[in-house]
């Protein structure tokens, strides 16, 4: 096996492990989020106590790993994601990278805090087609403050080729209590 084949096998095994443990797909009711830190929310999703977000089903990607300040998402670029030029639409790149960088920020938040993306800067450096079976987006926090957090991310293939990179600025605020 080549190192690309080894990487693909490992990535597919990671995905199978996540899919086997996770629960249904759906939105998490706000009252179920109360009292959970960002990292506790991801742990609950990974072990099936909370649903996985529907956007992953829509765009064929999922979180495969989250730890404090770091999030890894994996996606399958498919024909359904193509633009009129016959390559994956930039919105797919941006959504996958936004998920990775924003969830890296979310993983640092204590219970009672929430966030929203204020800015997302995406640089697409190479076209992507469905000939690449899987890609990964890794997000890492650069700064996690009381009101502002920043993170950077990279989207790459199993051969290590970089397809895009991104940075985000997120606003951190007190979460509204559930009604």
Secondary structure as GFF3:
##gff-version 3
##sequence-region A 1 179
A	DSSP	alpha_helix	3	21	.	.	.	ID=ss1
A	DSSP	alpha_helix	30	33	.	.	.	ID=ss2
A	DSSP	alpha_helix	38	46	.	.	.	ID=ss3
A	DSSP	alpha_helix	55	59	.	.	.	ID=ss4
A	DSSP	beta_strand	61	67	.	.	.	ID=ss5
A	DSSP	beta_strand	70	75	.	.	.	ID=ss6
A	DSSP	three_ten_helix	79	81	.	.	.	ID=ss7
A	DSSP	alpha_helix	90	106	.	.	.	ID=ss8
A	DSSP	beta_strand	113	124	.	.	.	ID=ss9
A	DSSP	beta_strand	135	144	.	.	.	ID=ss10
A	DSSP	beta_strand	148	157	.	.	.	ID=ss11
A	DSSP	beta_strand	162	174	.	.	.	ID=ss12
###
